[in-house]
């Protein structure tokens, strides 16, 4: 909408179909061809309105051709500004795009837009994406607690909710937004797991309330720094594969 209001200063705004993949494959959406109503509707559309992806461009040293391809596409469409929303890996991609565009004689203004549900980007107070997941976790914790409480006298007394958060416990902390009458124990990745203290607290809650809800970050660690749930495998981005901390 802003580009349309200031067409004398802002040219065509393209969106990569499915994120960076669309830019690499030259599958670009010319937003100027969309109706005003469709553009206005983006304000109330999930963030994946143009599609998204989970794809990390590797280092310039090992994957220079891919970055060169990106600059070639930008040059072909007279694109001089590159806005890329995401977390730390996306910020790293912006830096590399800026660096290689300079070396290729077609300098791109690469701008990173913070967007991560983990809310783990340095300096930022809160990142787009975190508010949505915080609300979801708070409501899920409350509803799961009600469910466990209703059957605790004759059935399960403990419910464990595992949430995202490799190094930051912001998402897990959202489980604490529930009413104080709900017994919740939260395990943060920033705080080493004290098994004795944890079991004592859970046992106390069960005796006092009849049940206990546990919200645990996937990045919860032992005091020596090892992840509780590390699987000795890595994801496509090279990070330790986590998940399954709840059964532990």
N, C-alpha and C positions, 0 to 999 in steps of 0.2 A: 504493500500500500504506500509506503514511504517513497519507494522508487517511482511509482506512478505519479505521485504528487510533485516530484522533483525530477521529471524526466530530462530536464535540461542539464542536470548535474549527475544523475545516476543512469547508467545505460541498462542493458539487459541483465536481469538477474536469473541465473541458471541454478537448478537444483540437480545434484547428481542422483540418478535413480539408484536406490539402495546405497546411498552414501558414497564413499570413496570408490567403490566398485564401479559406479556409474561414471565417475570422472575418468577412471582408467580405461573403460571400454567405450568412452565417448557417448554414453547413453545419458544425455543431458535433457532436462526438462526446462523448456523456455517458459518461465512463469508469465511473461508478457502475453502469452497466448491463452492464458486461463481467464475465465470470467471474473469480474470484480467480486461477485458473490462467492465464488470458489476460493479466492484469495482471502476474503474476509473470514470465511469459515475455518481457515487454518488456525485462527486464534482458539478455536474450540475443538480442534482435531488432535488426536494423539500425536506425539512428537514424530512418529514414524509415518507421517502423511505421505512423504516422498519415498518411503522405504528406508531401511537401515541395514547394517551389516556388522559382523564381528570379524574384522580383518585388520591385521597390523602389518604395515609396510616395514620390511626389515631394514637393516642398516644400509647406509649409502655404499659402504664398502662391498657388501655382498649382493646388493640389489639395485645398483645404480640405474640399470635400464628401465626399471619400473618408474623411478622418479623422473627420468628423462621423458618417458611416455606421458606422464602427467603434465609436464611443462609443455610438451608438444600439443596436447589437447587444449590447454589453456591458451596457447599462442594462436591456434587455429580458430578459436572463437573469441579472440581479443579479450580474454579474461585477465584482469590485472589484480583482482582482489580475491583471495581464497579464505573463506570463513569455514572453520572446521570445529564442530562441537563434539565434546567428549571429555574423557578423563586425561590422566597423565600420558598415556600412549598417544592419544590424539594431539596433545600439546607437543610431544616429541616429533610427530610427523610434520606439524607446522614448521618447526625449526628446520627440519631437513629440507622441506620444500623451499623455504626461504633461501637456504644455503645453496642448493643446487640451481635455483633459478638465477641467482646472482652469477654463478659460474658459467651459465649458459647464455648470459647476456640478455635475459628477459626477466628482470627482477619482479617478483610477485610479492604483494603485501599479504603475507600469510598471518591470519588472525585466529587465535584459538578462543573458542567460546566454552567456558566451563560448563560441563553437564555430566554429572556422575551421581548415581544413587548412593554410592558409598560416602559421599560428602568428604572425601579424603584429599582434596586438592589443597596445597599449602596456601596460606594467606586468606583464601575465601572464607567468608562467614558461613554461608550456606549456598549450595549449588542447585540449580534447576534439576529436578529429578528426585532430590532428597525429600522434599515435602510430600510428594506423592507416596513414596515408599514408607515414610514415617507414619503417615495416616493409615496405610494398609497394615503395617505391623502392629500398630496400636489397636486397631479394630480386631485384627486376627487374634491377638493376645487376649483381648477381652472376651471374644466369642468362644475361643477354645477353653478359656478358664470357666466360663459359664457351663460349657458342656461337661467338663471334667467334674465340676462341683455337683452337677445334677446326679452323677452316678458314683461319686466317690465312696459312698457308704458301703456299696456292694461290688464295686468294680475298680477301674484304674484311679489311682490317687495322684499320679504325677504325669504331667504333659510336658514334652520338650519340643520347643520350636527353634529350629536352626535357621539362622538368617545370614545374609551376605555380610561381608566385612572382613577382609583379609588382615588389614593392619589398623583399621579404624572401627570403633564401636558405636558410631552414630546410629546405625540402623538398629542394632541391638538395644540401644538406649531408648528407642521409641517404644519398646515394650513397657517401659516404666511410666508411660503417659496414662496408663489405666488408673482407675480409682484406687485409692489406698486400701480399700477393703479387699482387694484381690491380691493374694500372696504371690508375688513374682520375684524370682531370683534371676539376675542377669549376669552373664559371663562375658567379659570384654577381652579383646585381643591385647589391649594395653596392660592388662593386669594378669600376672601369672596365676594359673589355676592352683588353688590350695584345696586339695581334695578333702582334707579333714574339715576345714572350715565350711566348705560347700555342703558336705553331707550333714553337718550339724544344723546348718540353716534350713535345709530342705526338711529334715526330720522335725525341726521346731515348727515349721509352717504346717506340715501334715497334722501334727498333734493339735495345733491351735485352730486351724481352719478346716481340717479334714482333707486337704489337697494342696498341691503346689504346682505352679506353672514356672517353667524354666525357659528363658530366652537366651540362646547361646550363639555367639558369633562363630562363623566358620573358621575364623582365625584365632580362636582361643588357644592359648599356649600353656605348656608346662612351665614351671619356674626356670628351667634351663633354656627356654626359648623354642623348644620343639613344638610344632603344631600338634594338637590333640588328634587331629584327623588326617594328617599328611599321609598320602597314599604312595609315596615314592615314585610318582609319575608327574609329568608336567603338561600344562595345557599348551595350546598353539602359540601362546605369547611367551612361553618359557617360564611361566609362574608355576610354583608347586601346586599340584592338583589337590584341592581340598574337598571336603564334603563327607558326610557320614559321622559328624562329631556327636550327633544325638545318641546313637546306640552306645557310644563309648561312655 
